[in-house]
Amino acid sequence: METGEQGPGTAAAPAPAAGSVAVAVGVYAAVRVLLVVVIAAVLVLVGLPLLVALIIAIVLALPLSFVLFRPLRTRANEAIAAAGATRREQRERLRAELRGDTQAE
């Protein structure tokens, strides 16, 4: 019953949005972790202990990632916003349907 009325339209929209959000956020997180690893590796090669190098790398990677990875962060934010808008639209459509408000689209 539900799948025949809005299942195909509803099921097709969230899958790409959820996938694009996961990819965008995953890429951004992976690049940030890679930056921490690279900075820590350089500091260890310079002669700092591993724990100290990791702490310094984490502190340095935060501002660097904001500057260096701005396009990735923007893409992740846009994907999250698009997924949120799609979810709000679907929620409102469902609430209208449950209230009995039927509109021809």
C-alpha positions in Angstrom: 0.0 0.0 0.0 2.7 2.5 1.0 5.1 1.4 -1.7 2.6 1.8 -4.5 1.6 5.4 -3.5 4.9 7.1 -2.8 7.5 4.3 -2.4 9.2 4.7 -5.8 9.4 8.5 -5.5 10.4 8.5 -1.9 12.8 5.6 -2.1 14.7 7.1 -5.0 15.4 10.5 -3.5 17.0 9.6 -0.1 19.4 7.0 -1.4 21.6 9.3 -3.5 21.4 12.0 -0.9 22.4 9.7 1.9 25.2 8.2 -0.3 26.5 11.6 -1.3 26.5 12.7 2.3 28.4 9.7 3.4 31.0 10.1 0.6 31.5 13.8 1.1 31.9 13.5 4.9 34.0 10.4 4.6 36.4 12.0 2.1 36.7 15.1 4.3 37.3 13.0 7.4 39.8 10.8 5.7 41.8 13.7 4.3 41.9 15.3 7.8 43.1 12.1 9.3 45.7 11.8 6.6 46.9 15.3 7.3 47.4 14.4 11.0 49.3 11.3 10.0 51.6 13.2 7.7 52.3 16.0 10.2 52.9 13.4 13.0 55.3 11.4 10.7 57.3 14.5 9.9 57.6 15.4 13.6 58.6 11.8 14.5 61.3 11.9 11.8 62.5 15.2 13.3 63.0 13.4 16.6 59.9 14.0 18.7 58.3 11.1 20.6 55.3 9.6 18.9 52.7 10.8 21.5 54.0 14.3 21.5 54.1 14.3 17.7 50.5 13.1 17.6 49.3 15.8 20.0 51.1 18.5 18.0 49.8 17.1 14.7 46.2 17.1 16.0 46.5 20.7 17.1 48.2 21.9 13.9 45.8 19.9 11.6 42.7 21.7 12.9 43.4 25.2 11.5 45.3 23.8 8.5 42.3 21.7 7.5 40.0 24.7 7.6 42.3 26.5 5.2 43.5 23.7 3.0 40.3 21.6 2.6 37.7 24.4 2.3 36.2 23.0 -0.9 35.8 19.5 0.6 34.2 21.0 3.7 31.9 23.1 1.6 30.9 20.1 -0.4 30.2 18.1 2.8 28.1 21.0 4.2 26.1 21.3 1.0 25.4 17.5 0.9 24.3 17.6 4.5 22.0 20.6 3.9 20.5 19.0 0.8 19.8 15.7 2.6 18.2 17.7 5.4 16.0 19.6 3.0 14.9 16.4 1.3 14.1 14.8 4.7 12.1 17.8 5.8 10.2 17.8 2.5 9.4 14.1 2.8 8.4 14.6 6.5 6.0 17.4 5.6 4.6 15.3 2.7 4.0 12.4 5.0 2.4 14.6 7.7 0.1 16.1 5.1 -0.9 12.7 3.9 -1.6 11.5 7.4 -3.8 14.6 8.0 -5.7 13.8 4.9 -4.5 16.7 2.9 -4.1 15.4 -0.6 -2.7 17.7 -3.3 -2.1 16.9 -6.9 1.6 17.5 -7.8 
